[in-house]
């Protein structure tokens, strides 16, 4: 899921500057359906964005925000 999310913003694993996950954590799949949370807590920094887990009612995805101020608002993450 991280690779897909990075691609949405024109980035790849090569753009990662810092990452709190282990290699094992990186291989754990997120459950984008409803149910229990399966992904681990994490933060990934690239030159332009910060990525982190988001969840609502057990459905997981990866959210991100700009790493530097850009004047664009951030929508609500999780909950609904």
N, CA, C and O atoms as a Tinker XYZ file with bonds, in Angstrom:
   320  protein
     1  N      0.825000   -1.190000    0.000000    73     2
     2  CA     0.000000    0.000000    0.000000    64     1     3
     3  C      0.871000    1.256000    0.000000    63     2     4     5
     4  O      0.511000    2.267000   -0.605000    81     3
     5  N      2.009000    1.190000    0.675000    73     3     6
     6  CA     2.882000    2.367000    0.713000    64     5     7
     7  C      3.384000    2.703000   -0.684000    63     6     8     9
     8  O      3.426000    3.875000   -1.058000    81     7
     9  N      3.761000    1.707000   -1.450000    73     7    10
    10  CA     4.273000    2.004000   -2.794000    64     9    11
    11  C      3.209000    2.673000   -3.655000    63    10    12    13
    12  O      3.513000    3.588000   -4.420000    81    11
    13  N      1.950000    2.216000   -3.531000    73    11    14
    14  CA     0.857000    2.844000   -4.291000    64    13    15
    15  C      0.641000    4.283000   -3.854000    63    14    16    17
    16  O      0.426000    5.163000   -4.687000    81    15
    17  N      0.696000    4.524000   -2.547000    73    15    18
    18  CA     0.473000    5.875000   -2.031000    64    17    19
    19  C      1.616000    6.797000   -2.440000    63    18    20    21
    20  O      1.383000    7.946000   -2.816000    81    19
    21  N      2.844000    6.302000   -2.367000    73    19    22
    22  CA     3.977000    7.100000   -2.830000    64    21    23
    23  C      3.791000    7.482000   -4.296000    63    22    24    25
    24  O      4.012000    8.631000   -4.680000    81    23
    25  N      3.385000    6.513000   -5.108000    73    23    26
    26  CA     3.193000    6.759000   -6.543000    64    25    27
    27  C      2.128000    7.825000   -6.804000    63    26    28    29
    28  O      2.241000    8.600000   -7.754000    81    27
    29  N      1.090000    7.864000   -5.955000    73    27    30
    30  CA     0.035000    8.868000   -6.123000    64    29    31
    31  C      0.602000   10.288000   -6.057000    63    30    32    33
    32  O      0.049000   11.212000   -6.651000    81    31
    33  N      1.697000   10.450000   -5.338000    73    31    34
    34  CA     2.317000   11.765000   -5.179000    64    33    35
    35  C      3.612000   11.882000   -5.987000    63    34    36    37
    36  O      4.423000   12.776000   -5.749000    81    35
    37  N      3.797000   10.963000   -6.951000    73    35    38
    38  CA     4.968000   11.021000   -7.817000    64    37    39
    39  C      6.258000   10.636000   -7.121000    63    38    40    41
    40  O      7.334000   11.084000   -7.517000    81    39
    41  N      6.163000    9.806000   -6.082000    73    39    42
    42  CA     7.339000    9.406000   -5.331000    64    41    43
    43  C      7.498000    7.886000   -5.384000    63    42    44    45
    44  O      6.611000    7.167000   -5.845000    81    43
    45  N      8.657000    7.415000   -4.898000    73    43    46
    46  CA     8.934000    5.981000   -4.826000    64    45    47
    47  C      9.735000    5.709000   -3.560000    63    46    48    49
    48  O     10.051000    6.630000   -2.807000    81    47
    49  N     10.063000    4.434000   -3.327000    73    47    50
    50  CA    10.859000    4.083000   -2.149000    64    49    51
    51  C     12.217000    4.792000   -2.168000    63    50    52    53
    52  O     12.788000    5.055000   -1.109000    81    51
    53  N     12.728000    5.098000   -3.334000    73    51    54
    54  CA    14.008000    5.800000   -3.440000    64    53    55
    55  C     13.936000    7.202000   -2.846000    63    54    56    57
    56  O     14.966000    7.779000   -2.500000    81    55
    57  N     12.726000    7.760000   -2.725000    73    55    58
    58  CA    12.555000    9.111000   -2.186000    64    57    59
    59  C     12.457000    9.139000   -0.663000    63    58    60    61
    60  O     12.432000   10.217000   -0.070000    81    59
    61  N     12.402000    7.973000   -0.023000    73    59    62
    62  CA    12.276000    7.922000    1.439000    64    61    63
    63  C     13.578000    8.375000    2.087000    63    62    64    65
    64  O     14.648000    7.838000    1.802000    81    63
    65  N     13.471000    9.374000    2.966000    73    63    66
    66  CA    14.622000    9.905000    3.692000    64    65    67
    67  C     14.736000    9.309000    5.088000    63    66    68    69
    68  O     15.842000    9.149000    5.605000    81    67
    69  N     13.606000    8.979000    5.702000    73    67    70
    70  CA    13.595000    8.371000    7.032000    64    69    71
    71  C     12.326000    7.549000    7.165000    63    70    72    73
    72  O     11.296000    7.881000    6.579000    81    71
    73  N     12.406000    6.466000    7.946000    73    71    74
    74  CA    11.308000    5.510000    8.038000    64    73    75
    75  C     11.380000    4.830000    9.400000    63    74    76    77
    76  O     12.444000    4.339000    9.778000    81    75
    77  N     10.290000    4.788000   10.140000    73    75    78
    78  CA    10.294000    4.155000   11.460000    64    77    79
    79  C     10.032000    2.657000   11.405000    63    78    80    81
    80  O     10.084000    1.991000   12.439000    81    79
    81  N      9.749000    2.105000   10.217000    73    79    82
    82  CA     9.427000    0.679000   10.104000    64    81    83
    83  C     10.675000   -0.175000    9.882000    63    82    84    85
    84  O     11.661000    0.266000    9.292000    81    83
    85  N     10.596000   -1.419000   10.379000    73    83    86
    86  CA    11.610000   -2.426000   10.072000    64    85    87
    87  C     11.263000   -3.035000    8.715000    63    86    88    89
    88  O     10.186000   -2.772000    8.179000    81    87
    89  N     12.158000   -3.840000    8.155000    73    87    90
    90  CA    11.863000   -4.536000    6.898000    64    89    91
    91  C     10.638000   -5.431000    7.065000    63    90    92    93
    92  O      9.814000   -5.532000    6.156000    81    91
    93  N     10.516000   -6.080000    8.224000    73    91    94
    94  CA     9.358000   -6.947000    8.492000    64    93    95
    95  C      8.068000   -6.119000    8.522000    63    94    96    97
    96  O      7.048000   -6.534000    7.971000    81    95
    97  N      8.117000   -4.958000    9.161000    73    95    98
    98  CA     6.954000   -4.067000    9.197000    64    97    99
    99  C      6.545000   -3.667000    7.778000    63    98   100   101
   100  O      5.357000   -3.599000    7.462000    81    99
   101  N      7.539000   -3.404000    6.927000    73    99   102
   102  CA     7.254000   -2.962000    5.555000    64   101   103
   103  C      6.521000   -4.035000    4.759000    63   102   104   105
   104  O      5.810000   -3.724000    3.803000    81   103
   105  N      6.693000   -5.305000    5.150000    73   103   106
   106  CA     6.044000   -6.404000    4.436000    64   105   107
   107  C      4.640000   -6.719000    4.945000    63   106   108   109
   108  O      3.932000   -7.516000    4.330000    81   107
   109  N      4.223000   -6.111000    6.055000    73   107   110
   110  CA     2.899000   -6.356000    6.614000    64   109   111
   111  C      1.855000   -5.620000    5.782000    63   110   112   113
   112  O      1.957000   -4.411000    5.577000    81   111
   113  N      0.852000   -6.353000    5.302000    73   111   114
   114  CA    -0.179000   -5.732000    4.469000    64   113   115
   115  C     -1.211000   -5.020000    5.317000    63   114   116   117
   116  O     -1.582000   -5.487000    6.394000    81   115
   117  N     -1.668000   -3.889000    4.821000    73   115   118
   118  CA    -2.776000   -3.173000    5.440000    64   117   119
   119  C     -4.069000   -3.809000    4.971000    63   118   120   121
   120  O     -4.137000   -4.353000    3.869000    81   119
   121  N     -5.087000   -3.744000    5.799000    73   119   122
   122  CA    -6.401000   -4.270000    5.462000    64   121   123
   123  C     -7.282000   -3.091000    5.079000    63   122   124   125
   124  O     -7.741000   -2.347000    5.945000    81   123
   125  N     -7.522000   -2.919000    3.775000    73   123   126
   126  CA    -8.335000   -1.774000    3.357000    64   125   127
   127  C     -9.830000   -2.071000    3.408000    63   126   128   129
   128  O    -10.649000   -1.231000    3.036000    81   127
   129  N    -10.182000   -3.275000    3.873000    73   127   130
   130  CA   -11.583000   -3.599000    4.144000    64   129   131
   131  C    -11.862000   -3.304000    5.609000    63   130   132   133
   132  O    -10.998000   -2.795000    6.322000    81   131
   133  N    -13.049000   -3.619000    6.046000    73   131   134
   134  CA   -13.390000   -3.368000    7.443000    64   133   135
   135  C    -12.996000   -4.557000    8.292000    63   134   136   137
   136  O    -13.025000   -5.692000    7.817000    81   135
   137  N    -12.630000   -4.318000    9.534000    73   135   138
   138  CA   -12.183000   -5.371000   10.439000    64   137   139
   139  C    -11.184000   -4.788000   11.403000    63   138   140   141
   140  O    -11.232000   -3.595000   11.705000    81   139
   141  N    -10.282000   -5.610000   11.890000    73   139   142
   142  CA    -9.278000   -5.161000   12.842000    64   141   143
   143  C     -8.104000   -4.504000   12.148000    63   142   144   145
   144  O     -7.839000   -4.768000   10.975000    81   143
   145  N     -7.405000   -3.654000   12.870000    73   143   146
   146  CA    -6.210000   -3.007000   12.332000    64   145   147
   147  C     -5.090000   -4.030000   12.238000    63   146   148   149
   148  O     -4.840000   -4.764000   13.194000    81   147
   149  N     -4.416000   -4.086000   11.103000    73   147   150
   150  CA    -3.330000   -5.039000   10.909000    64   149   151
   151  C     -1.987000   -4.352000   10.689000    63   150   152   153
   152  O     -0.944000   -4.925000   11.005000    81   151
   153  N     -1.997000   -3.150000   10.159000    73   151   154
   154  CA    -0.748000   -2.434000    9.918000    64   153   155
   155  C     -0.174000   -1.888000   11.215000    63   154   156   157
   156  O     -0.900000   -1.677000   12.186000    81   155
   157  N      1.139000   -1.660000   11.223000    73   155   158
   158  CA     1.805000   -1.135000   12.423000    64   157   159
   159  C      1.790000    0.398000   12.405000    63   158   160   161
   160  O      1.614000    1.008000   11.350000    81   159
   161  N      1.973000    1.008000   13.566000    73   159   162
   162  CA     2.139000    2.459000   13.602000    64   161   163
   163  C      3.450000    2.813000   12.890000    63   162   164   165
   164  O      4.439000    2.099000   13.054000    81   163
   165  N      3.482000    3.884000   12.114000    73   163   166
   166  CA     4.705000    4.272000   11.419000    64   165   167
   167  C      4.642000    5.723000   10.981000    63   166   168   169
   168  O      3.581000    6.347000   10.943000    81   167
   169  N      5.808000    6.229000   10.654000    73   167   170
   170  CA     5.932000    7.517000    9.983000    64   169   171
   171  C      7.040000    7.368000    8.947000    63   170   172   173
   172  O      8.106000    6.826000    9.240000    81   171
   173  N      6.782000    7.850000    7.737000    73   171   174
   174  CA     7.757000    7.813000    6.647000    64   173   175
   175  C      7.912000    9.245000    6.133000    63   174   176   177
   176  O      6.926000    9.912000    5.820000    81   175
   177  N      9.154000    9.704000    6.050000    73   175   178
   178  CA     9.436000   11.045000    5.554000    64   177   179
   179  C     10.115000   10.967000    4.197000    63   178   180   181
   180  O     11.083000   10.226000    4.025000    81   179
   181  N      9.614000   11.722000    3.239000    73   179   182
   182  CA    10.308000   11.925000    1.970000    64   181   183
   183  C     10.665000   13.403000    1.915000    63   182   184   185
   184  O     10.376000   14.149000    2.850000    81   183
   185  N     11.286000   13.823000    0.835000    73   183   186
   186  CA    11.654000   15.235000    0.723000    64   185   187
   187  C     10.432000   16.139000    0.766000    63   186   188   189
   188  O     10.496000   17.252000    1.289000    81   187
   189  N      9.304000   15.656000    0.208000    73   187   190
   190  CA     8.148000   16.537000    0.090000    64   189   191
   191  C      6.942000   16.169000    0.952000    63   190   192   193
   192  O      6.046000   16.997000    1.120000    81   191
   193  N      6.887000   14.931000    1.513000    73   191   194
   194  CA     5.684000   14.530000    2.253000    64   193   195
   195  C      6.039000   13.730000    3.495000    63   194   196   197
   196  O      7.150000   13.218000    3.635000    81   195
   197  N      5.050000   13.634000    4.405000    73   195   198
   198  CA     5.130000   12.773000    5.581000    64   197   199
   199  C      3.934000   11.822000    5.497000    63   198   200   201
   200  O      2.789000   12.264000    5.398000    81   199
   201  N      4.202000   10.523000    5.537000    73   199   202
   202  CA     3.169000    9.482000    5.413000    64   201   203
   203  C      2.960000    8.803000    6.761000    63   202   204   205
   204  O      3.905000    8.633000    7.530000    81   203
   205  N      1.708000    8.414000    7.045000    73   203   206
   206  CA     1.363000    7.799000    8.325000    64   205   207
   207  C      0.088000    6.987000    8.156000    63   206   208   209
   208  O     -0.653000    7.209000    7.199000    81   207
   209  N     -0.192000    6.033000    9.077000    73   207   210
   210  CA    -1.392000    5.214000    8.936000    64   209   211
   211  C     -2.650000    5.982000    9.335000    63   210   212   213
   212  O     -2.624000    6.843000   10.214000    81   211
   213  N     -3.742000    5.648000    8.668000    73   211   214
   214  CA    -5.060000    6.191000    9.008000    64   213   215
   215  C     -6.030000    5.024000    9.064000    63   214   216   217
   216  O     -5.828000    4.009000    8.398000    81   215
   217  N     -7.075000    5.167000    9.852000    73   215   218
   218  CA    -8.021000    4.068000   10.030000    64   217   219
   219  C     -9.394000    4.616000   10.377000    63   218   220   221
   220  O     -9.521000    5.606000   11.099000    81   219
   221  N    -10.419000    3.959000    9.852000    73   219   222
   222  CA   -11.788000    4.240000   10.263000    64   221   223
   223  C    -12.547000    2.925000   10.277000    63   222   224   225
   224  O    -12.625000    2.242000    9.256000    81   223
   225  N    -13.104000    2.567000   11.418000    73   223   226
   226  CA   -13.911000    1.365000   11.560000    64   225   227
   227  C    -13.158000    0.127000   11.070000    63   226   228   229
   228  O    -13.759000   -0.777000   10.489000    81   227
   229  N    -11.851000    0.087000   11.301000    73   227   230
   230  CA   -11.028000   -1.054000   10.927000    64   229   231
   231  C    -10.471000   -1.000000    9.518000    63   230   232   233
   232  O     -9.547000   -1.751000    9.206000    81   231
   233  N    -10.996000   -0.141000    8.652000    73   231   234
   234  CA   -10.441000   -0.001000    7.300000    64   233   235
   235  C     -9.199000    0.873000    7.393000    63   234   236   237
   236  O     -9.252000    1.974000    7.940000    81   235
   237  N     -8.087000    0.390000    6.863000    73   235   238
   238  CA    -6.824000    1.097000    6.966000    64   237   239
   239  C     -6.384000    1.659000    5.618000    63   238   240   241
   240  O     -6.691000    1.093000    4.569000    81   239
   241  N     -5.675000    2.757000    5.657000    73   239   242
   242  CA    -5.053000    3.330000    4.471000    64   241   243
   243  C     -3.888000    4.180000    4.934000    63   242   244   245
   244  O     -3.667000    4.352000    6.132000    81   243
   245  N     -3.154000    4.705000    3.989000    73   243   246
   246  CA    -2.019000    5.569000    4.311000    64   245   247
   247  C     -2.375000    6.994000    3.919000    63   246   248   249
   248  O     -2.727000    7.275000    2.773000    81   247
   249  N     -2.278000    7.875000    4.884000    73   247   250
   250  CA    -2.532000    9.299000    4.655000    64   249   251
   251  C     -1.181000   10.011000    4.615000    63   250   252   253
   252  O     -0.163000    9.458000    5.033000    81   251
   253  N     -1.185000   11.227000    4.114000    73   251   254
   254  CA     0.052000   12.006000    4.105000    64   253   255
   255  C     -0.272000   13.489000    4.114000    63   254   256   257
   256  O     -1.377000   13.919000    3.784000    81   255
   257  N      0.720000   14.236000    4.499000    73   255   258
   258  CA     0.635000   15.698000    4.451000    64   257   259
   259  C      1.943000   16.214000    3.863000    63   258   260   261
   260  O      2.959000   15.520000    3.865000    81   259
   261  N      1.898000   17.436000    3.362000    73   259   262
   262  CA     3.116000   18.062000    2.850000    64   261   263
   263  C      4.122000   18.188000    3.991000    63   262   264   265
   264  O      3.748000   18.455000    5.133000    81   263
   265  N      5.376000   17.999000    3.679000    73   263   266
   266  CA     6.416000   18.100000    4.699000    64   265   267
   267  C      6.699000   19.549000    5.066000    63   266   268   269
   268  O      7.114000   19.844000    6.186000    81   267
   269  N      6.479000   20.430000    4.137000    73   267   270
   270  CA     6.737000   21.850000    4.363000    64   269   271
   271  C      5.457000   22.648000    4.111000    63   270   272   273
   272  O      4.600000   22.207000    3.345000    81   271
   273  N      5.317000   23.792000    4.731000    73   271   274
   274  CA     4.128000   24.606000    4.507000    64   273   275
   275  C      3.922000   24.864000    3.013000    63   274   276   277
   276  O      4.850000   25.223000    2.288000    81   275
   277  N      2.657000   24.668000    2.574000    73   275   278
   278  CA     2.351000   24.919000    1.154000    64   277   279
   279  C      1.040000   25.661000    0.972000    63   278   280   281
   280  O      0.601000   25.879000   -0.157000    81   279
   281  N      0.406000   26.054000    2.081000    73   279   282
   282  CA    -0.827000   26.812000    2.005000    64   281   283
   283  C     -2.061000   25.993000    1.665000    63   282   284   285
   284  O     -3.150000   26.551000    1.535000    81   283
   285  N     -1.912000   24.660000    1.517000    73   283   286
   286  CA    -3.054000   23.792000    1.182000    64   285   287
   287  C     -3.601000   23.166000    2.463000    63   286   288   289
   288  O     -2.830000   22.638000    3.264000    81   287
   289  N     -4.916000   23.217000    2.669000    73   287   290
   290  CA    -5.483000   22.640000    3.882000    64   289   291
   291  C     -5.449000   21.108000    3.846000    63   290   292   293
   292  O     -5.407000   20.500000    2.777000    81   291
   293  N     -5.467000   20.505000    5.027000    73   291   294
   294  CA    -5.524000   19.051000    5.154000    64   293   295
   295  C     -6.917000   18.669000    5.600000    63   294   296   297
   296  O     -7.435000   19.211000    6.576000    81   295
   297  N     -7.526000   17.733000    4.884000    73   295   298
   298  CA    -8.853000   17.251000    5.258000    64   297   299
   299  C     -8.784000   16.364000    6.486000    63   298   300   301
   300  O     -7.702000   15.988000    6.937000    81   299
   301  N     -9.946000   16.033000    7.018000    73   299   302
   302  CA   -10.029000   15.143000    8.176000    64   301   303
   303  C     -9.462000   13.770000    7.824000    63   302   304   305
   304  O     -9.685000   13.271000    6.721000    81   303
   305  N     -8.738000   13.165000    8.746000    73   303   306
   306  CA    -8.174000   11.842000    8.566000    64   305   307
   307  C     -8.877000   10.892000    9.517000    63   306   308   309
   308  O     -8.988000   11.183000   10.708000    81   307
   309  N     -9.361000    9.747000    9.007000    73   307   310
   310  CA   -10.077000    8.796000    9.845000    64   309   311
   311  C    -11.476000    9.308000   10.136000    63   310   312   313
   312  O    -11.940000   10.265000    9.516000    81   311
   313  N    -12.139000    8.670000   11.075000    73   311   314
   314  CA   -13.484000    9.098000   11.488000    64   313   315
   315  C    -14.341000    9.654000   10.373000    63   314   316   317
   316  O    -13.827000    9.939000    9.291000    81   315
   317  N    -15.571000    9.809000   10.593000    73   315   318
   318  CA   -16.360000   10.335000    9.503000    64   317   319
   319  C    -17.689000   10.864000    9.895000    63   318   320
   320  O    -18.442000   11.335000    9.043000    81   319
